[in-house]
């Protein structure tokens, strides 16, 4: 075979190979096109290039992240409790009688505790007031018996003066004469007039016969004053018990549990001249 014949045969063979290869390439392109269409239909169009990774601070990442809708239940739980009608009623009950609000809410143990504390406080107050009255009567009798002066109906200032000076003459000397000298020094007439006007006479005169009786009167007065101070302390504790009871009841208001009691006070029917008091309970 000549050179030209071999060249022609080689060209013909190359053309056949190219013709066989072209259908395969077209088929692959068609398959790839169909795959792209199906994937785009399911997952959306493919990105042209990979997304760059997000880097930076936590604050930047949080800003780029999608915002989640707030939970309505959590938002309501975070809101502070308001003073509604039910809570106000419970507060007034506990401020009036400690433990009443707890009994209304069914907190029977707490109700018993606050009511018991209230009972002890008022028992102590009455005991201290009785003690104060008895010790006051004691030093009044002591003054009448030993010093010869009746302190019944006299004010606290005069009773204190009787316990500060051994006699009314000592009071005149150390108080009245001194004041007269300070006010009217150099004017004897005015000084004498002031002394005559302010000196103790008649039912205001006393004299302690012995230091022991004088000391006994002072000690009895101190004991009476201590009893009065303790009675005032009991009143302060009663106020504190009401405040603590009201705060405790307000904390649990709106969620009654267990056995609850209610006291209802109101008119009896349409007749406003009568009334009724009812104790209701529910489980």
FITI-18095 format. One record per residue (C-alpha): residue number from 0; residue in one letter; chain; z, x, y. Coordinates in steps of 0.2 Angstrom, whole numbers, plus 5000, padded with zeros to 4 digits. Each point is the difference from the previous one (the first is absolute). Layout:
FITI-18095
NUM,a,A,Z,X,Y
...
//
This chain:
FITI-18095
0,x,A,5000,5000,5000
1,x,A,4995,5006,5017
2,x,A,5012,5003,5014
3,x,A,4994,4984,5009
4,x,A,5003,4990,4985
5,x,A,5018,5006,4997
6,x,A,5004,4997,5019
7,x,A,4993,4982,4999
8,x,A,5010,4997,4984
9,x,A,5016,5006,5008
10,x,A,4998,4989,5015
11,x,A,4997,4985,4989
12,x,A,5016,5004,4991
13,x,A,5010,5002,5016
14,x,A,4994,4983,5006
15,x,A,5005,4992,4984
16,x,A,5017,5007,5002
17,x,A,5002,4994,5018
18,x,A,4994,4983,4995
19,x,A,5013,4999,4986
20,x,A,5014,5006,5012
21,x,A,4997,4988,5014
22,x,A,5005,4984,4991
23,x,A,5016,5008,4994
24,x,A,5005,5005,5018
25,x,A,4995,4982,5007
26,x,A,5011,4992,4986
27,x,A,5015,5011,5005
28,x,A,4997,4995,5018
29,x,A,4999,4982,4996
30,x,A,5016,5001,4989
31,x,A,5009,5009,5014
32,x,A,4995,4987,5012
33,x,A,5005,4985,4989
34,x,A,5017,5009,4998
35,x,A,5003,5002,5018
36,x,A,4996,4982,5003
37,x,A,5012,4994,4987
38,x,A,5014,5011,5006
39,x,A,4997,4995,5018
40,x,A,5001,4982,4995
41,x,A,5016,5002,4991
42,x,A,5010,5013,5011
43,x,A,4990,5001,5016
44,x,A,4989,5013,5006
45,x,A,5004,5018,4995
46,x,A,5006,5012,5014
47,x,A,4987,5012,5006
48,x,A,5012,5014,4999
49,x,A,5018,5002,4993
50,x,A,5014,4995,5013
51,x,A,5010,5014,5007
52,x,A,5018,5001,4994
53,x,A,5013,4993,5012
54,x,A,5013,5013,5005
55,x,A,5013,5001,5013
56,x,A,5018,4994,5003
57,x,A,5009,4985,4992
58,x,A,4999,4991,5017
59,x,A,4981,5002,5000
60,x,A,4998,4995,4982
61,x,A,5010,4984,5003
62,x,A,4990,4996,5016
63,x,A,4984,5002,4989
64,x,A,5007,4989,4986
65,x,A,4997,4981,5000
66,x,A,5014,4990,5007
67,x,A,5009,4989,4988
68,x,A,5004,4983,5005
69,x,A,5019,4998,5004
70,x,A,5010,4991,4987
71,x,A,5006,4983,5007
72,x,A,5016,5000,4990
73,x,A,5005,5017,5005
74,x,A,4997,4996,5018
75,x,A,5011,4985,4999
76,x,A,5013,5010,4991
77,x,A,5001,5013,5014
78,x,A,5002,4987,5013
79,x,A,5018,4999,5007
80,x,A,5009,4983,4995
81,x,A,5001,4988,5014
82,x,A,5014,4988,5005
83,x,A,4994,4984,4994
84,x,A,5010,4983,4999
85,x,A,5007,5004,4982
86,x,A,5006,5017,5005
87,x,A,5007,4994,5016
88,x,A,5010,4987,4991
89,x,A,5007,5012,4987
90,x,A,5005,5012,5014
91,x,A,5010,4986,5009
92,x,A,5008,4995,4984
93,x,A,5006,5018,4997
94,x,A,5006,5002,5018
95,x,A,5010,4984,4999
96,x,A,5008,5003,4982
97,x,A,4996,5016,4992
98,x,A,4993,4997,4982
99,x,A,4993,4983,5005
100,x,A,4982,5007,5002
101,x,A,5002,5009,4983
102,x,A,5005,4984,4991
103,x,A,4985,4991,5007
104,x,A,4989,5014,4994
105,x,A,5008,5000,4982
106,x,A,5008,5017,5003
107,x,A,5017,4993,4993
108,x,A,5008,5017,4997
109,x,A,4996,5006,5018
110,x,A,5007,4983,5006
111,x,A,5016,5002,4991
112,x,A,5002,5018,5006
113,x,A,4997,4996,5019
114,x,A,5011,4984,4999
115,x,A,5014,5009,4992
116,x,A,4999,5014,5013
117,x,A,5001,4986,5013
118,x,A,5015,4992,4992
119,x,A,5009,5016,4999
120,x,A,4996,5004,5019
121,x,A,5007,4983,5006
122,x,A,5015,5001,4989
123,x,A,5004,5017,5007
124,x,A,4997,4994,5018
125,x,A,5012,4985,4997
126,x,A,5013,5012,4993
127,x,A,4999,5012,5014
128,x,A,5001,4986,5013
129,x,A,5016,4993,4991
130,x,A,5007,5018,5000
131,x,A,4996,5002,5018
132,x,A,5009,4984,5004
133,x,A,5015,5004,4990
134,x,A,5002,5017,5007
135,x,A,4998,4993,5018
136,x,A,5014,4988,4997
137,x,A,5011,5014,4993
138,x,A,4999,5011,5016
139,x,A,5002,4984,5011
140,x,A,5016,4996,4991
141,x,A,5005,5019,5001
142,x,A,4998,4999,5019
143,x,A,5010,4984,5001
144,x,A,5014,5006,4989
145,x,A,5002,5018,5007
146,x,A,4992,5001,5017
147,x,A,5005,4982,5006
148,x,A,4983,4995,5005
149,x,A,4989,4986,4993
150,x,A,4982,5006,4998
151,x,A,4993,4983,4994
152,x,A,4985,4995,5010
153,x,A,4999,5017,5009
154,x,A,4984,5010,5002
155,x,A,4996,5016,4990
156,x,A,5002,5010,5016
157,x,A,5018,4995,5003
158,x,A,5005,5002,4981
159,x,A,4993,5018,5001
160,x,A,5010,5003,5015
161,x,A,5016,4995,4991
162,x,A,4996,5013,4986
163,x,A,4996,5014,5013
164,x,A,5016,5000,5010
165,x,A,5018,4999,4993
166,x,A,5005,4987,5014
167,x,A,4993,4990,5014
168,x,A,5010,5012,5012
169,x,A,4991,5015,4993
170,x,A,4983,4990,5003
171,x,A,5005,4997,5019
172,x,A,5005,5018,5002
173,x,A,4985,5008,4992
174,x,A,4986,4988,5005
175,x,A,5006,4988,5015
176,x,A,5009,5014,5010
177,x,A,4986,5012,4997
178,x,A,4986,4988,5006
179,x,A,5011,4995,5015
180,x,A,5001,5019,5005
181,x,A,4982,5003,4998
182,x,A,4995,4985,5010
183,x,A,5013,4999,5014
184,x,A,5007,5018,5001
185,x,A,5007,5002,5018
186,x,A,5002,4982,5002
187,x,A,5017,4995,4993
188,x,A,4999,4981,5004
189,x,A,4983,4998,4991
190,x,A,5007,5010,4986
191,x,A,5015,4989,4997
192,x,A,4990,4985,5002
193,x,A,4988,5006,4986
194,x,A,5014,5004,4989
195,x,A,5009,4983,5002
196,x,A,4983,4991,4996
197,x,A,4995,5010,4985
198,x,A,5017,5003,4991
199,x,A,5004,4992,4984
200,x,A,5013,4986,5001
201,x,A,5005,4984,4990
202,x,A,4991,4997,4984
203,x,A,4991,5017,5002
204,x,A,5015,5011,4998
205,x,A,5004,5009,4983
206,x,A,5010,5015,4994
207,x,A,4999,5008,4983
208,x,A,5018,5004,4994
209,x,A,4996,5014,4988
210,x,A,4985,5011,4997
211,x,A,4999,4993,4982
212,x,A,4996,4983,5006
213,x,A,4988,5006,5013
214,x,A,4991,5010,4986
215,x,A,5000,4985,4989
216,x,A,4992,4989,5013
217,x,A,4986,5013,5002
218,x,A,4997,5002,4982
219,x,A,4999,4981,4997
220,x,A,4987,4999,5014
221,x,A,4990,5014,4992
222,x,A,4999,4991,4984
223,x,A,4995,4984,5008
224,x,A,4986,5009,5009
225,x,A,4994,5009,4984
226,x,A,4999,4983,4991
227,x,A,4989,4993,5015
228,x,A,4989,5015,4999
229,x,A,4997,4997,4981
230,x,A,4997,4982,5003
231,x,A,4986,5005,5012
232,x,A,4993,5012,4988
233,x,A,4999,4986,4987
234,x,A,4990,4990,5013
235,x,A,4988,5015,5001
236,x,A,4998,5001,4982
237,x,A,4996,4981,4999
238,x,A,4986,5003,5012
239,x,A,4993,5015,4990
240,x,A,5001,4990,4984
241,x,A,4989,4987,5008
242,x,A,4987,5012,5006
243,x,A,4999,5009,4983
244,x,A,4999,4983,4991
245,x,A,4986,4994,5012
246,x,A,4990,5016,4997
247,x,A,5002,4999,4982
248,x,A,4995,4982,4999
249,x,A,4985,5003,5011
250,x,A,4994,5013,4989
251,x,A,4998,4988,4985
252,x,A,4995,4985,5010
253,x,A,4985,4991,4993
254,x,A,5003,5005,4982
255,x,A,5014,4989,4993
256,x,A,5005,5004,4983
257,x,A,5012,4991,4988
258,x,A,5012,4987,5005
259,x,A,4999,4995,5018
260,x,A,5012,4989,5011
261,x,A,4997,4991,5016
262,x,A,5012,4991,5012
263,x,A,4992,4986,5010
264,x,A,5009,4993,5015
265,x,A,4992,4985,5010
266,x,A,5002,4982,5005
267,x,A,5002,4986,4987
268,x,A,4984,4990,5001
269,x,A,4995,4992,5016
270,x,A,5018,4998,5005
271,x,A,5004,5015,5012
272,x,A,5018,4997,5001
273,x,A,5003,5005,4982
274,x,A,4995,5016,4991
275,x,A,4999,5008,4982
276,x,A,5002,5017,4992
277,x,A,4990,5003,4984
278,x,A,5001,5015,4988
279,x,A,4983,5001,4991
280,x,A,4995,5013,4987
281,x,A,4985,5004,4990
282,x,A,4995,5012,4986
//
